[in-house]
Amino acid sequence: MKTSKKKEHILVVDDSPDMLEVLQRNLQSKGYRVFVAPGAAEAIKILESTPMDLVITDLKMPEINGLSLVRHIQENFKNTEVIMITGYPSIEGAVEAVKTGAEEYLAKPFTEEELFSAVKHVFDKLHMHRAVHVQTAKPLPARYGLIGESEAIQKVLNAAEKAATSSATILITGESGTGKELVARAIHYSSPRASAPFVPINCGGIPETLLESELFGYVKGAFTGATETRAGFFQTAEGGTIFLDEISETSLSMQVKLLRVLQDKEVFMVGIRHPQKVDISIIAATNKELLSLIEKGDFREDLFYRLNVITINIPPLRERGEDILLLTQNFAIKFAEEYGKPVAQFSDSVLQVLKSYYWPGNVRELENIIQRLVVMSENDIIDVPDLPSLMRFSALRGTGLNQTLAAVEAEHILRVLASVDDNKTRAAEILGIDRKTLREKLKKTKRPSSS
């Protein structure tokens, strides 16, 4: 069940009652819980009794000024951010406020939009810090090995739990590296078949000439080299679940045989003509658009409809918001333990790059990058220069709204190549083009030099 989001606490400090009233009303209209204080002394008393996420304080106040309050907050309340406001703006004042610890500096009079923008900026940064900077070096709790609090991933987990109660065939879709096998395992271990085997098969990793015998088994003498009778993966999964990953990589002839298994729950071992019943749950997965393959004649429509009884689509990492930072934290802890190193800390600039990066390789790419950073970094804090060259290049290029279509395409190709360690066959699959087309596009693309 989805829990309600905790309201952020904001303390407004100003010696002007009118300003206090206006700020309180405006901030409450956005859903924040707002406290007010007419001076620094009163603000300190509130801070000692009630944790605050943000303090918005005037600069010039009687007795204790805003800068002194900011210093007190910095020394005593490490998880509280500050916005400084003043009716006497100056460059020197702004610099001093920021040096003292204020995250934002607003000059009176400011508009509602300017106030809300400053508050949003502070909370975005605060959430980033809280997501990745932990007090204890323990991995985050996960449901079935899947980490995330975003609405997108919670929908996937809830769908997996519902699917686990059914005996229907399940199709899991999503880009490479999103965690399709983890979801399949979640379904199996939540199902009545949890005590029986879970057998994962990468259909694209077995040569076509061997796939039938590997899946269905063979009898002695069925072909040259068959010196004994051997059960296939379907028999091995008896009573449990078989996971057919990259189902789109199977040939049309193999698809016919798989269709028969789905329809009749029977397999024909290579070398014998009578079928063998199997009691299994079948989960398939693909990173390709099966309907497009059907239109091209590369995938059977009848098999698609047999597979597509229950469909679970896993969102790409770039659509999972703060999950990127939660996963970053978890991988940093995991690899720190593995290599006997302190848990890595990340600069704000790095966190921003991680959040805005396109992640063509999804969670797998993020895990590989964090592992590399933990192993290679010699500093206490990981900064932008520590990132792979293509990520630094991506950060410098910004949003790309001022780029030509060709430039955006070239940048995306380079990102995908980097995510798969320059494996052109894999990159072409992700991009949905053939290797020849990829080579032609690379000829027109100026690739950034490694550094």
C-alpha positions as CSV (number, residue, x, y, z in Angstrom):
1,M,0.0,0.0,0.0
2,K,1.3,3.4,-0.9
3,T,2.1,5.6,2.1
4,S,1.5,9.4,2.1
5,K,4.5,11.5,1.5
6,K,5.8,13.3,4.6
7,K,5.3,17.0,4.5
8,E,8.6,19.0,4.5
9,H,9.0,21.3,7.6
10,I,9.9,24.9,6.9
11,L,10.7,27.6,9.5
12,V,10.3,31.2,8.5
13,V,12.3,33.8,10.5
14,D,11.6,37.5,10.0
15,D,11.0,40.5,12.3
16,S,8.2,41.7,10.0
17,P,4.8,40.2,10.9
18,D,3.5,41.0,7.5
19,M,6.4,39.2,5.8
20,L,5.9,36.2,8.1
21,E,2.2,36.0,7.2
22,V,2.7,36.3,3.5
23,L,5.5,33.6,3.4
24,Q,3.5,31.3,5.7
25,R,0.4,31.6,3.5
26,N,2.3,31.1,0.2
27,L,4.3,28.1,1.4
28,Q,1.3,26.4,3.0
29,S,-0.5,26.7,-0.3
30,K,2.1,24.3,-1.7
31,G,1.6,21.7,1.0
32,Y,4.6,22.5,3.2
33,R,4.2,22.5,7.0
34,V,5.3,26.0,8.0
35,F,6.5,27.4,11.4
36,V,7.2,31.1,12.0
37,A,9.5,33.0,14.4
38,P,9.9,36.8,14.8
39,G,13.6,36.5,15.6
40,A,16.7,34.3,15.8
41,A,16.3,33.5,19.5
42,E,12.7,32.2,19.0
43,A,13.9,30.3,15.9
44,I,16.6,28.4,17.8
45,K,14.0,27.3,20.4
46,I,11.8,25.9,17.7
47,L,14.8,24.2,16.0
48,E,15.7,22.5,19.3
49,S,12.3,21.0,19.7
50,T,11.2,20.3,16.1
51,P,13.4,19.0,13.3
52,M,13.3,21.4,10.3
53,D,14.1,20.6,6.6
54,L,14.5,24.3,5.7
55,V,14.9,27.6,7.4
56,I,14.1,30.8,5.5
57,T,15.5,33.7,7.4
58,D,15.8,37.5,7.0
59,L,19.4,38.9,7.0
60,K,18.9,42.0,9.1
61,M,17.1,41.4,12.4
62,P,17.5,43.0,15.9
63,E,19.8,41.4,18.5
64,I,20.9,38.3,16.5
65,N,21.1,38.8,12.7
66,G,20.5,36.2,10.0
67,L,24.2,35.3,9.4
68,S,24.6,34.4,13.1
69,L,21.5,32.2,12.8
70,V,22.9,30.5,9.7
71,R,26.2,29.8,11.5
72,H,24.3,28.3,14.4
73,I,22.3,26.0,12.1
74,Q,25.4,24.9,10.3
75,E,27.1,24.0,13.5
76,N,24.2,22.3,15.2
77,F,21.6,21.1,12.6
78,K,23.4,19.3,9.8
79,N,20.3,18.2,8.0
80,T,18.7,21.6,7.8
81,E,19.1,23.8,4.7
82,V,18.9,27.6,4.7
83,I,17.5,30.3,2.3
84,M,18.6,33.9,3.1
85,I,16.3,36.8,2.3
86,T,17.0,40.5,2.6
87,G,15.7,44.0,1.7
88,Y,19.3,45.3,1.5
89,P,20.8,43.2,-1.3
90,S,24.4,43.4,-2.2
91,I,27.0,41.2,-3.9
92,E,29.0,41.1,-0.7
93,G,26.0,40.1,1.3
94,A,25.1,37.3,-1.1
95,V,28.7,36.0,-1.0
96,E,28.8,36.1,2.8
97,A,25.5,34.3,3.1
98,V,26.5,31.5,0.8
99,K,29.9,31.2,2.5
100,T,28.2,31.0,5.8
101,G,26.0,28.1,4.7
102,A,22.9,29.5,2.9
103,E,21.9,27.5,-0.1
104,E,19.9,30.3,-1.7
105,Y,19.8,34.1,-1.5
106,L,16.7,36.1,-2.3
107,A,16.4,39.9,-2.5
108,K,13.2,41.6,-1.4
109,P,10.8,42.1,-3.1
110,F,10.7,38.7,-4.7
111,T,7.8,37.1,-6.6
112,E,6.0,33.9,-5.5
113,E,7.6,32.1,-8.5
114,E,11.1,33.1,-7.3
115,L,10.3,31.9,-3.8
116,F,8.9,28.6,-5.0
117,S,11.8,28.1,-7.4
118,A,14.3,28.6,-4.6
119,V,12.5,26.3,-2.2
120,K,12.2,23.6,-4.9
121,H,15.9,23.9,-5.7
122,V,16.8,23.4,-2.0
123,F,14.6,20.4,-1.5
124,D,15.8,18.8,-4.7
125,K,19.3,19.0,-3.4
126,L,18.3,17.9,0.1
127,H,16.5,14.8,-1.3
128,M,19.6,13.9,-3.4
129,H,21.8,14.0,-0.3
130,R,19.3,12.0,1.8
131,A,19.1,9.4,-1.0
132,V,22.8,8.7,-1.2
133,H,24.4,9.8,2.1
134,V,23.7,7.2,4.7
135,Q,24.7,7.0,8.4
136,T,25.1,3.2,8.4
137,A,26.8,1.1,5.8
138,K,24.0,-1.4,5.3
139,P,22.3,-2.1,1.9
140,L,18.8,-0.8,1.4
141,P,15.9,-3.2,2.0
142,A,14.6,-4.7,-1.2
143,R,11.5,-6.5,-2.4
144,Y,12.8,-9.7,-4.1
145,G,16.1,-7.9,-4.8
146,L,14.5,-5.0,-6.5
147,I,15.3,-1.6,-5.0
148,G,13.2,1.5,-5.7
149,E,10.5,3.7,-4.3
150,S,9.3,5.3,-7.5
151,E,5.7,4.8,-8.5
152,A,6.9,3.2,-11.8
153,I,8.8,0.4,-10.0
154,Q,6.1,-0.1,-7.4
155,K,3.6,-0.8,-10.1
156,V,6.0,-3.5,-11.5
157,L,6.3,-5.1,-8.0
158,N,2.6,-5.0,-7.4
159,A,1.9,-6.6,-10.9
160,A,4.5,-9.3,-10.1
161,E,2.8,-10.2,-6.9
162,K,-0.6,-10.5,-8.6
163,A,0.9,-12.5,-11.5
164,A,2.4,-14.9,-9.0
165,T,-1.0,-16.1,-8.0
166,S,-1.9,-17.2,-11.6
167,S,-0.8,-20.1,-13.7
168,A,-1.0,-18.0,-16.9
169,T,2.0,-17.5,-19.1
170,I,3.7,-14.2,-18.4
171,L,5.6,-11.9,-20.8
172,I,8.1,-9.4,-19.3
173,T,9.2,-6.5,-21.5
174,G,11.7,-3.8,-21.0
175,E,15.1,-2.5,-22.2
176,S,18.3,-4.4,-21.7
177,G,19.6,-4.1,-18.1
178,T,16.2,-3.1,-16.5
179,G,16.0,-6.2,-14.4
180,K,13.7,-8.6,-16.2
181,E,15.2,-11.7,-14.7
182,L,14.9,-10.2,-11.2
183,V,11.1,-9.6,-11.8
184,A,10.8,-13.2,-13.1
185,R,12.5,-14.5,-10.0
186,A,10.2,-12.3,-7.8
187,I,7.2,-13.9,-9.5
188,H,8.5,-17.5,-9.1
189,Y,9.4,-17.1,-5.4
190,S,6.1,-15.5,-4.6
191,S,4.2,-18.3,-6.3
192,P,3.1,-21.7,-5.0
193,R,6.0,-23.2,-7.1
194,A,8.6,-21.4,-5.0
195,S,10.1,-24.6,-3.5
196,A,10.6,-26.0,-7.0
197,P,13.4,-25.0,-9.5
198,F,13.6,-21.6,-11.2
199,V,15.5,-22.3,-14.5
200,P,16.6,-19.2,-16.5
201,I,17.5,-19.6,-20.2
202,N,19.1,-17.0,-22.4
203,C,17.6,-18.0,-25.7
204,G,20.0,-15.6,-27.5
205,G,23.1,-17.2,-25.9
206,I,22.5,-20.7,-27.2
207,P,23.4,-21.5,-30.8
208,E,20.3,-22.3,-32.9
209,T,21.6,-25.8,-33.7
210,L,21.8,-26.7,-30.0
211,L,18.7,-24.8,-28.7
212,E,16.2,-27.6,-29.3
213,S,18.3,-30.3,-27.6
214,E,19.1,-27.9,-24.7
215,L,15.5,-27.0,-24.1
216,F,13.8,-30.3,-24.6
217,G,16.6,-32.9,-24.0
218,Y,17.6,-35.8,-26.2
219,V,18.0,-39.6,-26.1
220,K,21.1,-41.6,-26.6
221,G,22.0,-41.9,-30.3
222,A,19.7,-39.1,-31.4
223,F,22.6,-37.4,-33.2
224,T,26.4,-37.6,-33.5
225,G,27.8,-37.1,-30.0
226,A,24.6,-38.0,-28.1
227,T,26.3,-40.8,-26.1
228,E,23.7,-40.7,-23.3
229,T,20.1,-39.6,-22.7
230,R,19.9,-36.2,-21.2
231,A,17.0,-34.1,-19.9
232,G,16.4,-30.6,-21.2
233,F,15.7,-27.4,-19.3
234,F,12.0,-27.9,-19.5
235,Q,12.3,-31.3,-17.7
236,T,14.8,-29.8,-15.2
237,A,12.2,-27.1,-14.3
238,E,9.5,-29.7,-13.5
239,G,7.1,-28.4,-10.9
240,G,8.7,-24.9,-11.0
241,T,9.3,-22.1,-13.5
242,I,11.2,-21.8,-16.7
243,F,12.3,-18.3,-17.7
244,L,12.9,-17.8,-21.5
245,D,14.9,-14.6,-21.7
246,E,15.4,-12.9,-25.1
247,I,12.5,-15.0,-26.6
248,S,12.7,-12.7,-29.7
249,E,16.1,-14.3,-30.6
250,T,14.6,-17.7,-31.4
251,S,14.1,-18.8,-35.0
252,L,10.6,-19.2,-36.6
253,S,11.1,-23.0,-36.6
254,M,11.9,-23.0,-32.8
255,Q,8.9,-20.7,-32.2
256,V,6.6,-23.4,-33.7
257,K,8.0,-25.9,-31.2
258,L,7.6,-23.5,-28.3
259,L,4.0,-22.8,-29.3
260,R,3.3,-26.5,-29.0
261,V,4.7,-26.5,-25.5
262,L,2.6,-23.6,-24.5
263,Q,-0.5,-25.1,-25.9
264,D,-0.2,-28.7,-24.7
265,K,2.5,-28.5,-21.9
266,E,4.3,-31.3,-23.7
267,V,7.8,-31.6,-25.1
268,F,9.4,-33.9,-27.6
269,M,12.9,-34.9,-26.7
270,V,15.2,-35.1,-29.7
271,G,15.3,-38.6,-31.0
272,I,11.8,-39.8,-29.9
273,R,8.3,-39.3,-31.3
274,H,6.1,-39.5,-28.3
275,P,5.6,-36.4,-26.2
276,Q,6.5,-36.0,-22.5
277,K,4.2,-34.0,-20.2
278,V,5.7,-31.2,-18.2
279,D,4.2,-29.3,-15.2
280,I,5.8,-25.9,-15.4
281,S,5.1,-22.2,-15.2
282,I,6.5,-20.3,-18.2
283,I,7.8,-16.7,-18.1
284,A,9.2,-15.1,-21.2
285,A,11.1,-11.8,-21.6
286,T,12.2,-9.6,-24.5
287,N,13.9,-6.2,-24.9
288,K,12.4,-5.9,-28.4
289,E,9.0,-4.7,-29.7
290,L,7.4,-8.0,-30.6
291,L,4.6,-6.4,-32.7
292,S,7.2,-4.8,-34.9
293,L,8.9,-8.2,-35.4
294,I,5.6,-9.7,-36.3
295,E,5.1,-7.1,-39.0
296,K,8.5,-8.0,-40.4
297,G,7.8,-11.7,-40.3
298,D,10.4,-12.4,-37.7
299,F,8.1,-13.5,-34.9
300,R,5.0,-15.6,-35.0
301,E,1.7,-13.8,-34.1
302,D,0.1,-16.9,-32.6
303,L,3.1,-17.4,-30.3
304,F,2.9,-13.7,-29.3
305,Y,-0.7,-14.1,-28.2
306,R,0.1,-17.3,-26.3
307,L,2.9,-15.4,-24.4
308,N,1.0,-12.2,-24.0
309,V,-1.5,-13.4,-21.4
310,I,-0.1,-11.3,-18.6
311,T,2.4,-8.6,-19.6
312,I,4.6,-6.7,-17.2
313,N,6.6,-3.8,-18.7
314,I,9.7,-2.6,-16.7
315,P,10.4,1.1,-17.1
316,P,13.9,2.3,-18.1
317,L,16.1,3.7,-15.3
318,R,15.8,7.2,-16.7
319,E,12.1,7.2,-15.9
320,R,12.5,6.1,-12.3
321,G,13.5,9.5,-10.8
322,E,15.0,9.2,-7.3
323,D,15.5,5.5,-7.7
324,I,18.7,6.3,-9.5
325,L,20.1,7.8,-6.3
326,L,18.8,4.9,-4.1
327,L,20.5,2.4,-6.4
328,T,23.7,4.5,-6.4
329,Q,23.7,4.3,-2.6
330,N,23.1,0.6,-2.6
331,F,25.8,-0.2,-5.1
332,A,28.3,2.1,-3.3
333,I,27.7,0.2,-0.1
334,K,27.8,-3.2,-1.9
335,F,31.2,-2.6,-3.6
336,A,32.7,-0.9,-0.5
337,E,32.1,-4.1,1.4
338,E,33.3,-6.2,-1.4
339,Y,36.6,-4.4,-1.8
340,G,37.1,-3.4,1.8
341,K,36.9,0.4,1.1
342,P,35.0,3.2,2.8
343,V,31.5,3.9,1.4
344,A,31.9,6.3,-1.5
345,Q,30.6,9.8,-1.1
346,F,29.4,11.7,-4.2
347,S,29.6,15.5,-5.0
348,D,26.5,17.4,-5.8
349,S,27.7,17.7,-9.4
350,V,28.1,14.0,-9.8
351,L,24.6,13.3,-8.3
352,Q,23.2,15.7,-10.9
353,V,25.0,14.0,-13.7
354,L,23.7,10.6,-12.5
355,K,20.1,11.9,-12.4
356,S,20.2,13.5,-15.8
357,Y,22.1,10.9,-17.7
358,Y,20.1,8.9,-20.3
359,W,21.3,5.4,-19.0
360,P,20.9,3.3,-22.2
361,G,22.2,0.3,-20.3
362,N,19.8,1.0,-17.4
363,V,20.5,-0.5,-13.9
364,R,23.2,-2.8,-15.2
365,E,25.1,0.2,-16.6
366,L,24.7,2.1,-13.3
367,E,26.0,-0.9,-11.3
368,N,29.0,-1.2,-13.5
369,I,29.9,2.5,-13.3
370,I,29.6,2.6,-9.5
371,Q,31.8,-0.5,-9.3
372,R,34.4,1.2,-11.5
373,L,34.2,4.4,-9.4
374,V,34.7,2.5,-6.1
375,V,37.6,0.5,-7.4
376,M,39.4,3.4,-9.2
377,S,38.7,6.4,-7.1
378,E,41.6,7.5,-4.8
379,N,39.6,10.4,-3.2
380,D,37.2,10.5,-0.3
381,I,34.6,12.2,-2.5
382,I,33.8,11.2,-6.1
383,D,33.6,14.2,-8.4
384,V,32.8,14.7,-12.1
385,P,36.5,14.2,-13.3
386,D,36.2,10.6,-11.8
387,L,33.3,9.8,-14.1
388,P,33.8,7.9,-17.4
389,S,34.7,10.2,-20.3
390,L,31.3,9.9,-22.1
391,M,29.4,10.8,-19.0
392,R,31.6,13.9,-18.5
393,F,30.9,14.7,-22.2
394,S,27.2,14.2,-21.6
395,A,27.2,16.5,-18.6
396,L,29.0,19.3,-20.6
397,R,26.6,19.0,-23.5
398,G,23.6,19.9,-21.3
399,T,20.0,19.2,-22.3
400,G,20.7,19.2,-26.0
401,L,17.8,21.6,-26.8
402,N,20.2,23.7,-28.9
403,Q,21.5,20.8,-30.9
404,T,20.7,19.6,-34.3
405,L,18.8,16.3,-34.7
406,A,22.0,14.7,-36.2
407,A,24.0,15.8,-33.1
408,V,21.5,14.4,-30.7
409,E,21.5,11.1,-32.6
410,A,25.3,11.0,-32.6
411,E,25.4,11.7,-28.8
412,H,22.9,8.9,-28.2
413,I,24.9,6.4,-30.2
414,L,28.0,7.3,-28.3
415,R,26.2,6.8,-25.0
416,V,24.9,3.4,-26.0
417,L,28.3,2.3,-27.1
418,A,29.8,3.4,-23.8
419,S,27.1,1.5,-21.9
420,V,28.1,-1.8,-23.5
421,D,31.8,-1.3,-23.5
422,D,32.0,-0.5,-27.2
423,N,30.3,-3.8,-28.2
424,K,28.9,-2.8,-31.6
425,T,26.7,-5.9,-32.0
426,R,25.0,-5.2,-28.6
427,A,24.8,-1.5,-29.3
428,A,23.1,-2.1,-32.7
429,E,20.5,-4.3,-30.9
430,I,19.7,-1.6,-28.3
431,L,19.5,1.0,-31.1
432,G,17.3,-1.2,-33.2
433,I,19.6,-1.0,-36.2
434,D,22.0,-3.5,-37.9
435,R,25.7,-3.4,-37.6
436,K,26.2,-2.0,-41.1
437,T,23.9,1.0,-40.3
438,L,25.8,1.6,-37.1
439,R,29.1,1.6,-38.9
440,E,27.8,4.1,-41.4
441,K,26.5,6.4,-38.6
442,L,29.8,6.1,-36.7
443,K,31.7,7.3,-39.8
444,K,29.8,10.6,-39.5
445,T,30.2,10.8,-35.7
446,K,33.2,12.5,-34.1
447,R,33.8,10.4,-31.0
448,P,35.2,12.1,-27.8
449,S,38.7,11.1,-26.9
450,S,39.2,9.1,-23.7
451,S,40.8,10.8,-20.8
